[in-house]
Amino acid sequence: MNDRITFEDVSKFYGEILGVNRVNLSIPPGITSLVGPNGSGKTTLMNLMTGLVRPTRGQVQVLGYKTDDPEHLFRIVGYSTQFDAFPKGLTGFQFVYSYLRLAGRDAQSSEQLAWRALERVDLTDAATRNIAAYSKGMRQRIRLAQALSHDPKVLVLDEPLNGLDPLARSEMIGVFRAAAAQGCYVIISSHILHEVDVISDQVILLSNGYVVAEGPIRSVRSEIQEHPTQILIRCDRPRELAGKMIEDAHTIEVSIHPDGRGLLLKTRDADRFYLALNQIALNGIEIESVVPADDDVLSVYGYLIGNEEVVR
Amino acid sequence: MMSVWWPQIKAVIRLELKKTFLAKRGLWIYLVAALPVLLFIAYAVATSNQHSRSARVARRNEKPLTYQDLLAAKAGMTREEVAAILGKPSLMLHWAENRPMGPQTALHVLHEEYRYSDGANDLFVELADGKVEAIHIREAYNLGQDSIMFAGVFQFFFLRLAVFFGCLGVFMNLFRGEILDRSLHFYFLAPIRREVLMAGKFVAGLLATCTIFVTSTLLQTAAFVWHFPPGARDLYLYHNHGLEHAAMYVGVTVLACIGYGAFFLIAGMLFRNPIVPTAAILIWEAVNPFLPAVLKQISVIYYLKSLCPVDIPSAPGTPALLALLISNPDPVSVPVAVLGIVMVALVALYVSSIQVRRMEINYTSE
């Protein structure tokens, strides 16, 4: 059995409107984030990999299963959609329980799995209330509970952190990480880029229906040659360090950090920079920390789509 | 695979039945199912009142009368001959008429109307100048006429309108309603074959419509026989095919739900606007008698008409086109009719199963 989620030359058009075009992807286990503004094709990609829409061209497979085979596909896939509508008249428990019964499970195991899923999203207290009375965050969590309920190998989560308070977000991120640590494929789309940045093993950057980059975020950043690398250096004597660094031929720009306790440097050759910095450190300037300042999702996305205002 | 599919179908049925029976948007279906029942209840109440009046008239008769006594009165008899047979009437009306005979002359005519009753059937005797001119008998019940009336209501209101639109309301919403509510993805995200999902929804729709409309058919039958005197009721039910007819009406109702249900299931998948397929199916069913033999068979009403136990005769003078709509000139045998509906439904379900596999979730385009 294939161990990847694969898109082979996949295009999807809604009439004459482009959903995604010529997508080729091979998604490994771990947390993969789909990043892009509204209309970039994130939800279309998720709907394609769950068979809710069919590709106009190309083929999608999830761990070897075709997406037009829901009977087998959804035994390994759980999808928390963005659709904020539920079958009428169901309580939170009934919503998850019914889903498990639809899978053909017996009443007892469905009940056990439903309660376990509700516990994972901290909704046991509200389980017997009608979903129509839930807040937006609770509706988000009940969708997550449904997606998680059958312990799927692949979790597809469309904007799963929307509507959640900071504590719930943190808890949910913990759930995603735990799933990824167990070898699951967790596909997340989110507008909350700094949170995606923290949890993602790899990212897929989308713009106007096209995949503009994919892979681990740092390797994506290193492939962008036309933009100099930004590095933040914390040290005790930033002005003196700035004077020394500007002498390096590959340094393009140096500026003192607004808080006066470090400097921000742009270089075309990060490797040479690190060698030079080692030399300087030997000469008595105490370096507290050296961190890349623009290899986060937001910056990379800004570089790729040509909107540098996105970059801090 | 059935070991997996059957629990899945049951799960779909559980969810769908609750929605179908309790949906606010489906309350009108109960109303159309109840309308013929209310009609027969009203008829039974009116007939019972009539019986009470007849009983009161009979109590005032000079002597007890039987139905045979009432039939003994004939046109041309004199007032005295009538009184000799039936006694003094319990109700009598009279009035005088000046019937013009020429420019200056008029004939004075004394009109009388006598009413007799045996307690159930009423006899109206019209006399002019002491001679019987006309006789009317109003029977308490007439099994033949009442059966035709029931058949007429069943065929032309219940089957063609109530069951037709009831099935539209239930089956069309199985998928279309979910799309409008934006909740169809809930089913499409479960590990269930789309065809199994469709089968589950169809069976749920069938259970719901059969429960509603078979109940209506049984209540109509109960209301229909309610006004019969006990002896007549037993005669109708046990010796005059009453129970057999009732069973056939129930069977026809079930087959109508199967046939129309299958049509509207696929219509709900193919069309966004229900008016278009509804009008098309309604017209197709209405013009069925005028279609060529091959096309007639792709219809539900063609088979249902053959299964109805009572033929409705056209009244003399009915226009030929209307007579063709009322009558069933080329009925098919019961096995062929049942098989025909099942085949039509299976073809519709097969097309639905292809369509359901192609369905995508794209609520924004709806």
Interface residues (C-beta under 8 A of the other chain):
Chain A: Y14 G15 N47 T50 G51 L52 V53 R54 D68 P70 E71 H72 L73 F74 R75 Y79 T81 F83 A85 F86 P87 K88 G89 S98 Y99 R101 L102 A103 G104 R105 D106 Q146
Chain B: V4 W5 P7 Q8 A11 V12 R14 L15 K18 K19 L22 A23 D181 R182 S183 H185 F186 Y187 F188 L189 A190 P191 I192 R193 R194 V196 R357 R358 E360 I361 N362 Y363 S365
